[in-house]
């Protein structure tokens, strides 16, 4: 498969290494030095694009790929205020878009565990739920996209929590997310249910970017020759 990489930082290079190891070809690499090369002519050389940039550029990159008719895997976070617009445009163009806040297979299993635990805790108000996420200092958004996904899963299943906040809170309707930025830290997400008698914690800690890169390439393989909107749930068969 021929892959276009949009974003060629540490994550892009990790994706490239995994893709080449699996026998794919990277035919386009876009970074800050050659943004003018992100156009329909160059994108047409690829079977799929993988986008990992930042909150300020992600939406524009997504729309360019959809306009060019190139199946796209997007892992950028911090741009979801425009996600509904991108989804609508994808369907109008009969395009292909797979978005995930985290492509790690382990994290996506963690999402399923989080859903189950939140459902079990719905009727246990004596347990107060809080969250912590830790990433490297170069990460631009806080809380992380993964933390937001986890928080929204909890809020959906525990009605006493109405919204998440990114600070310490004593409001029982708010789900507290504490963000820490420490080097080096590829990513840790911790969910804690605390009561006067005991605590229950689930934690996912990434050891490197390779797990995210493997998932992103797997996602690109999955959407090849498909149309529509997808997530990692379809890729992993959840």
Backbone as JSON, one array per atom type, in Angstrom:
{
  "sequence": "XXXXXXXXXXXXXXXXXXXXXXXXXXXXXXXXXXXXXXXXXXXXXXXXXXXXXXXXXXXXXXXXXXXXXXXXXXXXXXXXXXXXXXXXXXXXXXXXXXXXXXXXXXXXXXXXXXXXXXXXXXXXXXXXXXXXXXXXXXXXXXXXXXXXXXXXXXXXXXXXXXXXXXXXXXXXXXXXXXXXXXXXXXXXXXXXXXXXXXXXXXXXXXXXXXXXXXXXXXXXXXXXXXXXXXXXXXXXXX",
  "N": [[0.84, -1.18, 0.0], [0.44, 2.28, -0.7], [1.36, 5.08, 1.12], [0.58, 8.3, 2.4], [2.13, 10.55, 4.53], [1.11, 12.9, 6.75], [2.44, 15.19, 8.63], [5.42, 14.91, 10.02], [6.9, 14.49, 12.32], [8.13, 13.18, 15.42], [6.15, 11.23, 15.81], [5.26, 10.79, 13.19], [7.6, 9.75, 12.02], [7.85, 7.39, 13.47], [5.58, 6.03, 12.58], [6.24, 5.78, 9.89], [8.43, 3.99, 10.07], [7.18, 1.65, 11.01], [5.35, 1.2, 8.93], [7.04, 0.74, 6.69], [8.37, -1.53, 7.58], [6.28, -3.31, 7.45], [6.0, -3.63, 4.77], [4.9, -1.59, 3.25], [4.77, 1.46, 1.27], [5.98, 4.7, 1.65], [4.93, 7.47, 0.12], [4.63, 10.17, 0.22], [5.63, 12.8, 2.28], [4.79, 15.14, 4.6], [5.71, 18.09, 6.21], [6.46, 20.98, 8.26], [8.14, 22.29, 6.52], [7.42, 21.84, 3.89], [4.73, 22.44, 3.26], [3.33, 23.32, 1.05], [3.29, 21.2, -0.66], [1.22, 19.62, 0.02], [-1.23, 18.73, -1.67], [-3.81, 17.98, -4.1], [-2.74, 16.65, -6.32], [-0.35, 15.45, -5.4], [-1.36, 13.94, -3.28], [-2.89, 12.11, -4.66], [-1.19, 10.13, -5.38], [-1.14, 8.31, -3.39], [-2.58, 5.52, -1.58], [-3.78, 5.8, 0.83], [-3.92, 8.2, 3.5], [-2.19, 9.27, 6.44], [-2.67, 11.23, 9.19], [-1.06, 13.14, 11.53], [-0.79, 15.83, 13.18], [-1.29, 18.89, 14.56], [-3.52, 20.78, 16.77], [-4.07, 23.21, 15.43], [-3.78, 22.78, 12.69], [-4.98, 20.42, 11.89], [-7.76, 20.17, 11.1], [-7.88, 21.54, 8.63], [-6.11, 19.95, 7.15], [-7.46, 17.51, 7.15], [-9.76, 18.19, 5.66], [-8.59, 18.81, 3.17], [-7.65, 16.3, 2.38], [-10.07, 14.87, 2.19], [-11.32, 16.36, 0.18], [-9.63, 15.68, -1.9], [-10.27, 13.07, -2.23], [-8.99, 11.01, -0.89], [-8.6, 8.23, 1.2], [-8.51, 8.62, 4.71], [-6.68, 8.47, 7.73], [-6.87, 9.86, 10.84], [-5.17, 11.13, 13.58], [-4.81, 13.37, 15.08], [-5.4, 15.53, 17.86], [-7.51, 17.86, 19.71], [-9.0, 19.36, 17.92], [-11.68, 18.92, 17.72], [-13.96, 20.47, 17.76], [-14.59, 20.97, 15.2], [-15.19, 18.55, 14.16], [-17.72, 17.42, 13.53], [-18.39, 18.85, 11.24], [-16.41, 17.9, 9.5], [-17.11, 15.19, 9.37], [-19.67, 15.32, 8.2], [-18.99, 16.41, 5.7], [-17.39, 14.38, 4.71], [-19.25, 12.3, 4.33], [-20.9, 13.51, 2.44], [-19.15, 13.65, 0.28], [-18.79, 11.02, -0.27], [-16.61, 9.85, 0.97], [-13.77, 8.69, 2.92], [-13.04, 8.36, 6.25], [-11.25, 7.86, 9.14], [-11.18, 8.42, 12.45], [-9.43, 8.6, 15.52], [-8.85, 9.14, 18.96], [-6.77, 7.89, 20.06], [-4.52, 5.49, 18.91], [-3.34, 3.25, 19.9], [-3.42, -0.19, 20.46], [-3.57, -1.28, 23.0], [-4.6, 0.91, 24.47], [-7.13, 1.12, 23.32], [-8.28, -1.25, 24.16], [-8.26, -0.59, 26.83], [-10.16, 1.47, 26.78], [-12.48, -0.07, 26.5], [-12.49, -1.46, 28.93], [-12.77, 0.7, 30.65], [-15.37, 1.59, 30.0], [-16.87, -0.6, 30.93], [-16.24, -0.63, 33.71], [-17.22, 1.88, 34.5], [-19.94, 1.53, 34.04], [-20.49, -0.4, 35.99], [-20.08, 1.13, 38.24], [-22.1, 2.96, 38.25], [-24.26, 2.81, 40.05], [-23.05, 3.26, 42.45], [-22.59, 5.63, 44.35], [-20.95, 6.24, 46.48], [-18.38, 6.03, 45.66], [-16.07, 8.22, 44.44], [-15.13, 9.47, 41.35], [-12.14, 10.24, 39.68], [-9.67, 11.61, 37.41], [-6.36, 11.3, 35.99], [-3.91, 12.45, 33.74], [-0.82, 12.05, 32.08], [1.71, 13.47, 30.13], [4.36, 14.17, 27.74], [6.22, 17.29, 27.63], [5.98, 18.56, 25.2], [3.5, 18.16, 24.2], [0.65, 19.68, 22.92], [-2.07, 20.06, 23.58], [-4.38, 20.03, 26.34], [-6.83, 18.74, 28.47], [-5.56, 15.54, 27.3], [-6.55, 14.09, 24.14], [-7.21, 11.42, 24.46], [-7.79, 11.31, 27.2], [-10.09, 12.89, 27.22], [-11.82, 11.3, 25.7], [-12.03, 9.08, 27.46], [-13.21, 10.37, 29.66], [-15.66, 11.21, 28.59], [-16.83, 8.74, 28.1], [-17.24, 7.88, 30.73], [-18.99, 9.87, 31.74], [-21.19, 9.4, 30.14], [-22.12, 7.04, 31.2], [-22.39, 7.37, 33.92], [-24.67, 9.1, 35.34], [-24.65, 11.07, 37.36], [-22.44, 12.59, 36.96], [-21.9, 15.43, 35.14], [-20.25, 16.96, 33.47], [-16.82, 17.26, 32.32], [-13.89, 18.69, 33.83], [-10.81, 20.51, 33.67], [-9.25, 20.7, 36.04], [-8.69, 20.71, 39.63], [-11.56, 19.83, 41.46], [-14.37, 20.32, 43.62], [-16.96, 20.01, 43.07], [-19.63, 17.87, 42.89], [-20.85, 17.21, 40.5], [-19.0, 17.48, 38.54], [-16.45, 15.97, 36.62], [-13.27, 15.46, 37.46], [-10.26, 16.15, 35.79], [-6.87, 15.88, 35.92], [-4.08, 17.28, 34.47], [-0.74, 16.55, 33.72], [2.51, 17.55, 32.71], [5.37, 16.14, 31.85], [8.74, 15.3, 31.17], [10.71, 12.42, 30.25], [7.67, 11.3, 28.8], [5.62, 9.26, 27.28], [2.87, 8.74, 27.62], [0.4, 8.45, 30.09], [-2.58, 7.31, 31.53], [-4.87, 7.5, 34.1], [-7.54, 6.27, 36.0], [-9.45, 6.75, 38.81], [-11.44, 5.42, 41.31], [-12.53, 6.42, 44.28], [-13.29, 5.69, 47.67], [-14.47, 5.94, 51.14], [-13.62, 3.51, 52.2], [-12.11, 2.01, 50.39], [-10.09, 2.01, 47.35], [-10.36, 1.94, 43.81], [-8.46, 1.49, 40.95], [-7.67, 1.99, 37.53], [-5.16, 1.81, 35.07], [-3.39, 2.94, 32.22], [-0.27, 2.82, 30.71], [1.88, 4.06, 28.34], [4.85, 2.88, 26.79], [6.36, 3.62, 24.65], [6.25, 5.27, 21.41], [5.69, 3.38, 19.54], [3.52, 1.62, 19.79], [1.31, 3.26, 19.22], [1.92, 3.92, 16.59], [1.82, 1.41, 15.3], [-0.91, 0.85, 15.52], [-1.98, 2.95, 13.99], [-1.05, 2.38, 11.39], [-2.28, -0.1, 11.04], [-4.91, 0.79, 11.03], [-4.93, 2.29, 8.64], [-4.54, 0.23, 6.81], [-6.96, -1.06, 7.2], [-8.96, 0.75, 6.24], [-8.48, 0.85, 3.56], [-9.78, 0.83, 0.37], [-12.35, 1.11, 1.37], [-15.45, 2.85, 2.17], [-16.78, 5.59, 4.04], [-17.38, 6.42, 7.55], [-15.24, 5.67, 10.24], [-13.89, 4.03, 13.19], [-11.51, 3.01, 15.73], [-12.82, 0.93, 16.91], [-14.08, -0.57, 14.93], [-11.83, -1.4, 13.49], [-10.52, -3.08, 15.32], [-12.47, -4.89, 15.88], [-14.3, -4.63, 18.0]],
  "CA": [[0.0, 0.0, 0.0], [1.16, 3.54, -0.75], [0.87, 5.9, 2.24], [1.02, 9.69, 2.56], [2.26, 10.94, 5.93], [0.91, 14.33, 6.98], [3.03, 15.31, 9.96], [6.61, 14.07, 9.98], [7.67, 14.64, 13.55], [8.48, 11.91, 16.05], [5.1, 10.26, 15.55], [5.31, 10.46, 11.77], [8.75, 8.89, 11.76], [7.53, 6.07, 14.04], [4.63, 5.42, 11.66], [7.0, 5.4, 8.7], [9.23, 2.79, 10.36], [6.27, 0.5, 11.07], [4.8, 0.99, 7.59], [8.07, 0.13, 5.84], [8.59, -2.88, 8.1], [5.17, -4.15, 7.01], [6.03, -3.74, 3.32], [4.21, -0.48, 2.6], [5.64, 2.5, 0.7], [5.62, 6.08, 2.0], [5.13, 8.19, -1.14], [4.56, 11.6, 0.47], [5.88, 13.19, 3.67], [4.51, 16.57, 4.74], [6.02, 18.72, 7.49], [6.38, 22.44, 8.19], [9.02, 22.82, 5.47], [6.91, 21.62, 2.52], [3.28, 22.45, 3.32], [2.78, 23.57, -0.28], [3.19, 19.93, -1.37], [-0.02, 18.94, 0.4], [-2.21, 19.08, -2.69], [-4.53, 16.85, -4.68], [-1.86, 15.91, -7.24], [0.55, 14.6, -4.62], [-2.16, 12.98, -2.51], [-3.41, 11.08, -5.57], [-0.18, 9.06, -5.5], [-1.26, 7.43, -2.21], [-3.81, 4.75, -1.36], [-4.34, 6.3, 2.09], [-3.1, 9.19, 4.21], [-2.2, 9.22, 7.9], [-2.47, 12.61, 9.63], [-0.72, 13.41, 12.93], [-0.16, 17.14, 13.29], [-1.65, 19.58, 15.79], [-4.87, 21.34, 16.79], [-4.25, 24.32, 14.51], [-3.7, 22.4, 11.27], [-5.61, 19.13, 11.62], [-9.01, 20.27, 10.35], [-7.56, 21.89, 7.26], [-5.51, 18.78, 6.51], [-8.54, 16.54, 6.95], [-10.61, 18.64, 4.56], [-7.83, 18.68, 1.93], [-7.64, 14.88, 1.99], [-11.42, 14.51, 1.76], [-11.52, 17.01, -1.12], [-8.85, 14.94, -2.89], [-10.81, 11.72, -2.33], [-8.01, 10.06, -0.35], [-8.94, 7.69, 2.52], [-7.68, 9.3, 5.71], [-6.6, 8.13, 9.15], [-6.49, 11.08, 11.57], [-4.9, 10.94, 15.0], [-4.6, 14.65, 15.76], [-6.42, 15.88, 18.85], [-7.64, 19.28, 19.97], [-9.71, 20.05, 16.83], [-12.96, 18.24, 17.58], [-15.06, 21.41, 17.56], [-14.88, 20.92, 13.76], [-15.29, 17.15, 13.74], [-19.01, 17.18, 12.89], [-18.29, 19.4, 9.89], [-15.61, 16.97, 8.7], [-17.89, 13.97, 9.15], [-20.72, 15.64, 7.23], [-18.37, 16.58, 4.39], [-16.94, 13.04, 4.29], [-20.41, 11.57, 3.82], [-21.34, 14.18, 1.21], [-18.18, 13.34, -0.78], [-18.63, 9.57, -0.32], [-15.21, 9.67, 1.29], [-13.36, 7.73, 3.94], [-12.36, 9.02, 7.37], [-11.15, 7.13, 10.4], [-10.58, 9.24, 13.51], [-9.31, 8.03, 16.86], [-8.05, 9.95, 19.87], [-5.6, 7.09, 20.41], [-4.47, 4.33, 18.04], [-2.74, 2.13, 20.6], [-4.32, -1.33, 20.68], [-3.75, -1.38, 24.45], [-5.51, 1.97, 24.92], [-8.49, 0.81, 22.88], [-8.76, -2.25, 25.13], [-8.48, 0.2, 28.04], [-11.45, 2.13, 26.6], [-13.55, -1.04, 26.77], [-12.46, -1.7, 30.38], [-13.31, 1.91, 31.26], [-16.83, 1.55, 29.83], [-17.43, -1.62, 31.82], [-16.11, -0.21, 35.1], [-18.15, 2.99, 34.73], [-21.29, 0.96, 34.13], [-20.6, -1.06, 37.3], [-20.04, 2.16, 39.27], [-23.25, 3.87, 38.13], [-25.12, 2.75, 41.24], [-22.18, 3.31, 43.63], [-22.21, 7.04, 44.54], [-19.93, 6.39, 47.52], [-17.09, 6.08, 44.98], [-15.85, 9.44, 43.66], [-14.22, 9.18, 40.24], [-11.25, 11.31, 39.22], [-8.75, 11.16, 36.36], [-5.06, 11.94, 35.82], [-3.2, 12.09, 32.51], [0.56, 12.55, 32.08], [2.34, 13.43, 28.82], [5.58, 14.95, 27.57], [5.99, 18.73, 27.65], [5.72, 19.07, 23.86], [2.09, 17.96, 23.84], [0.07, 21.02, 22.86], [-3.42, 20.14, 24.13], [-4.64, 19.47, 27.66], [-6.39, 17.36, 28.63], [-5.3, 14.8, 26.07], [-7.73, 13.56, 23.47], [-7.53, 10.13, 25.09], [-8.46, 11.61, 28.47], [-11.44, 13.37, 26.91], [-12.61, 10.11, 25.33], [-12.3, 8.33, 28.69], [-14.14, 11.15, 30.47], [-16.99, 11.17, 27.97], [-17.37, 7.4, 28.35], [-17.69, 7.85, 32.12], [-20.16, 10.74, 31.87], [-22.31, 8.73, 29.46], [-22.59, 5.9, 31.99], [-22.62, 7.77, 35.32], [-25.45, 10.34, 35.15], [-24.38, 12.12, 38.36], [-21.38, 13.43, 36.4], [-22.49, 16.19, 34.05], [-19.23, 17.46, 32.57], [-15.45, 17.15, 32.82], [-13.14, 19.93, 33.97], [-9.38, 20.26, 33.67], [-8.67, 21.25, 37.26], [-9.23, 20.12, 40.85], [-12.94, 20.28, 41.65], [-15.16, 19.71, 44.69], [-18.34, 19.95, 42.6], [-19.91, 16.45, 42.64], [-21.33, 17.0, 39.14], [-17.87, 17.63, 37.63], [-15.43, 14.93, 36.58], [-11.97, 16.15, 37.54], [-9.11, 15.62, 35.05], [-5.63, 16.59, 36.21], [-3.08, 17.09, 33.41], [0.64, 16.81, 34.09], [3.43, 17.51, 31.57], [6.67, 15.73, 32.39], [9.6, 14.61, 30.2], [9.99, 11.93, 29.07], [6.43, 10.59, 29.18], [4.78, 9.04, 26.09], [1.46, 8.87, 27.96], [-0.21, 7.65, 31.15], [-3.95, 7.69, 31.88], [-5.29, 6.8, 35.31], [-8.9, 6.54, 36.47], [-9.51, 6.31, 40.2], [-12.7, 5.47, 42.05], [-12.14, 6.42, 45.69], [-14.35, 5.7, 48.68], [-13.88, 5.93, 52.48], [-13.13, 2.19, 52.61], [-11.12, 1.46, 49.45], [-9.94, 2.66, 46.05], [-10.2, 1.1, 42.62], [-7.77, 2.26, 39.92], [-7.2, 1.36, 36.3], [-4.11, 2.66, 34.5], [-2.66, 2.54, 31.02], [0.98, 3.57, 30.52], [2.61, 3.76, 27.1], [6.3, 2.86, 26.96], [6.97, 4.25, 23.47], [5.29, 5.64, 20.38], [5.52, 2.3, 18.57], [2.17, 1.08, 19.89], [0.43, 4.17, 18.5], [2.26, 3.8, 15.18], [1.29, 0.14, 14.82], [-2.36, 0.99, 15.39], [-2.28, 3.86, 12.88], [-0.84, 1.64, 10.14], [-3.36, -1.08, 10.99], [-6.12, 1.52, 10.63], [-4.81, 2.61, 7.22], [-4.8, -1.02, 6.09], [-8.38, -1.39, 7.32], [-9.84, 1.6, 5.44], [-8.13, 0.75, 2.15], [-10.91, 0.4, -0.47], [-13.64, 1.24, 2.07], [-16.06, 4.17, 2.18], [-17.57, 5.89, 5.22], [-16.77, 6.88, 8.79], [-14.8, 4.52, 11.02], [-13.11, 4.24, 14.4], [-10.71, 1.83, 16.06], [-13.71, -0.17, 17.3], [-14.24, -1.43, 13.75], [-10.53, -1.99, 13.15], [-10.19, -4.14, 16.28], [-13.57, -5.83, 15.99], [-15.0, -4.5, 19.28]],
  "C": [[0.89, 1.25, 0.0], [0.53, 4.52, 0.25], [1.44, 7.31, 2.15], [1.03, 10.01, 4.05], [2.12, 12.45, 6.04], [1.27, 14.6, 8.43], [4.21, 14.36, 10.03], [7.53, 14.38, 11.15], [8.0, 13.26, 14.11], [7.44, 10.84, 15.77], [5.11, 9.83, 14.09], [6.44, 9.52, 11.42], [8.52, 7.48, 12.32], [6.56, 5.32, 13.13], [5.35, 4.95, 10.4], [7.78, 4.11, 8.93], [8.34, 1.54, 10.39], [5.74, 0.17, 9.68], [5.8, 0.28, 6.68], [8.34, -1.3, 6.27], [7.5, -3.83, 7.63], [5.05, -4.22, 5.49], [5.3, -2.65, 2.56], [5.25, 0.54, 2.09], [5.12, 3.87, 1.11], [5.96, 6.95, 0.79], [5.06, 9.71, -0.98], [4.76, 11.86, 1.95], [5.74, 14.7, 3.77], [4.92, 17.03, 6.14], [5.99, 20.23, 7.29], [7.17, 23.03, 7.03], [8.46, 22.65, 4.06], [5.38, 21.55, 2.5], [2.63, 22.65, 1.95], [2.63, 22.28, -1.09], [1.96, 19.11, -0.97], [-1.13, 19.4, -0.54], [-2.77, 17.82, -3.32], [-3.61, 16.0, -5.57], [-0.94, 14.96, -6.48], [-0.22, 13.55, -3.82], [-2.67, 11.84, -3.39], [-2.43, 9.93, -5.77], [-0.34, 8.0, -4.4], [-2.59, 6.67, -2.22], [-4.53, 5.22, -0.1], [-3.38, 7.3, 2.69], [-3.25, 8.98, 5.71], [-1.79, 10.6, 8.4], [-2.24, 12.67, 11.13], [-0.02, 14.75, 12.98], [-0.55, 17.78, 14.61], [-3.02, 20.2, 15.67], [-5.11, 22.42, 15.74], [-4.33, 23.93, 13.04], [-4.54, 21.18, 10.91], [-6.86, 19.25, 10.74], [-8.77, 20.61, 8.89], [-6.97, 20.71, 6.5], [-6.57, 17.72, 6.2], [-9.38, 16.93, 5.73], [-9.88, 18.53, 3.21], [-7.82, 17.23, 1.44], [-9.02, 14.44, 1.5], [-11.74, 15.12, 0.4], [-10.8, 16.24, -2.23], [-9.33, 13.51, -3.05], [-9.87, 10.64, -1.82], [-8.5, 9.54, 1.01], [-7.96, 8.2, 3.58], [-7.82, 8.68, 7.09], [-6.1, 9.37, 9.87], [-6.32, 10.77, 13.05], [-4.63, 12.23, 15.75], [-5.74, 14.91, 16.74], [-6.48, 17.39, 19.0], [-8.37, 20.06, 18.9], [-11.17, 19.6, 16.72], [-14.16, 19.18, 17.53], [-15.47, 21.45, 16.08], [-15.14, 19.51, 13.25], [-16.61, 16.86, 13.03], [-19.03, 17.7, 11.46], [-17.52, 18.45, 8.98], [-16.39, 15.7, 8.4], [-18.97, 14.19, 8.1], [-20.14, 15.74, 5.82], [-17.91, 15.23, 3.84], [-18.1, 12.26, 3.68], [-20.92, 12.18, 2.52], [-20.45, 13.81, 0.02], [-18.03, 11.84, -1.02], [-17.17, 9.2, -0.06], [-14.98, 8.65, 2.39], [-12.57, 8.46, 5.01], [-12.41, 8.12, 8.59], [-10.45, 8.04, 11.4], [-10.51, 8.43, 14.8], [-8.48, 8.98, 17.71], [-6.78, 9.21, 20.28], [-5.63, 5.82, 19.58], [-3.82, 3.11, 18.69], [-3.78, 1.02, 20.81], [-4.6, -1.47, 22.18], [-4.71, -0.33, 24.98], [-6.94, 1.67, 24.5], [-9.09, -0.34, 23.69], [-9.1, -1.55, 26.44], [-9.81, 0.95, 27.96], [-12.6, 1.18, 26.95], [-13.63, -1.35, 28.27], [-13.09, -0.51, 31.11], [-14.84, 1.94, 31.16], [-17.46, 0.58, 30.81], [-17.38, -1.17, 33.27], [-17.07, 0.93, 35.41], [-19.58, 2.48, 34.86], [-21.51, 0.29, 35.49], [-20.69, -0.04, 38.43], [-21.24, 3.12, 39.23], [-24.07, 3.93, 39.4], [-24.31, 2.8, 42.54], [-21.72, 4.75, 43.88], [-21.17, 7.26, 45.64], [-18.51, 6.43, 46.93], [-17.02, 7.35, 44.13], [-14.8, 9.17, 42.59], [-13.43, 10.42, 39.86], [-10.29, 10.72, 38.19], [-7.45, 11.96, 36.4], [-4.48, 11.51, 34.49], [-1.85, 12.79, 32.51], [1.14, 12.39, 30.68], [3.61, 14.27, 28.83], [5.24, 16.44, 27.4], [5.71, 19.32, 26.28], [4.26, 18.89, 23.43], [1.35, 19.28, 23.99], [-1.28, 21.14, 23.54], [-3.5, 19.5, 25.51], [-6.11, 19.74, 28.01], [-6.17, 16.68, 27.28], [-6.61, 14.34, 25.44], [-8.17, 12.23, 24.06], [-8.26, 10.35, 26.41], [-9.89, 12.08, 28.25], [-12.34, 12.2, 26.52], [-12.99, 9.31, 26.57], [-13.35, 9.04, 29.54], [-15.55, 11.09, 29.9], [-17.64, 9.8, 28.12], [-17.94, 7.31, 29.76], [-18.97, 8.66, 32.28], [-21.39, 10.1, 31.23], [-22.93, 7.64, 30.32], [-22.87, 6.22, 33.44], [-23.35, 9.11, 35.29], [-25.17, 11.43, 36.18], [-23.22, 13.02, 37.94], [-21.9, 14.11, 35.14], [-21.48, 16.68, 33.02], [-17.85, 17.22, 33.17], [-14.82, 18.54, 32.89], [-11.66, 19.59, 34.1], [-8.69, 20.94, 34.85], [-9.27, 20.51, 38.46], [-10.63, 20.69, 41.11], [-13.57, 19.56, 42.84], [-16.64, 19.71, 44.34], [-18.66, 18.5, 42.23], [-20.42, 16.17, 41.23], [-20.21, 17.09, 38.11], [-16.9, 16.46, 37.76], [-14.07, 15.61, 36.44], [-10.92, 15.41, 36.71], [-7.9, 16.49, 35.38], [-4.61, 16.25, 35.13], [-1.7, 17.46, 33.93], [1.51, 16.67, 32.84], [4.85, 17.33, 32.09], [7.46, 15.03, 31.29], [10.46, 13.57, 30.9], [8.75, 11.15, 29.52], [5.56, 10.42, 27.94], [3.29, 9.1, 26.4], [1.0, 7.91, 29.03], [-1.6, 8.2, 31.42], [-4.41, 6.83, 33.04], [-6.7, 7.24, 35.69], [-9.03, 5.93, 37.86], [-10.92, 6.5, 40.75], [-12.35, 5.33, 43.53], [-13.35, 6.48, 46.62], [-13.69, 5.74, 50.06], [-13.24, 4.59, 52.86], [-12.09, 1.59, 51.65], [-11.08, 2.3, 48.17], [-9.86, 1.59, 44.97], [-9.56, 1.97, 41.55], [-7.5, 1.39, 38.7], [-6.24, 2.34, 35.63], [-3.6, 2.07, 33.21], [-1.43, 3.43, 30.9], [1.65, 3.12, 29.23], [4.1, 3.81, 27.37], [7.04, 3.5, 25.79], [5.86, 4.62, 22.49], [4.96, 4.47, 19.44], [4.11, 1.71, 18.6], [1.16, 1.93, 19.14], [0.65, 4.03, 16.99], [1.71, 2.51, 14.58], [-0.21, 0.23, 14.59], [-2.74, 1.87, 14.22], [-2.11, 3.16, 11.53], [-1.93, 0.58, 9.97], [-4.67, -0.43, 10.54], [-6.09, 1.87, 9.15], [-5.06, 1.37, 6.36], [-6.29, -1.34, 6.08], [-9.24, -0.56, 6.38], [-9.54, 1.54, 3.94], [-9.31, 0.14, 1.39], [-12.25, 0.38, 0.27], [-14.14, 2.67, 1.97], [-16.82, 4.35, 3.49], [-16.74, 6.38, 6.38], [-16.44, 5.68, 9.67], [-14.07, 4.98, 12.28], [-12.29, 2.99, 14.65], [-11.58, 0.66, 16.53], [-13.91, -1.13, 16.12], [-12.92, -2.14, 13.41], [-10.23, -3.2, 14.03], [-11.33, -5.12, 16.52], [-14.31, -5.79, 17.31], [-16.49, -4.24, 19.02]]
}
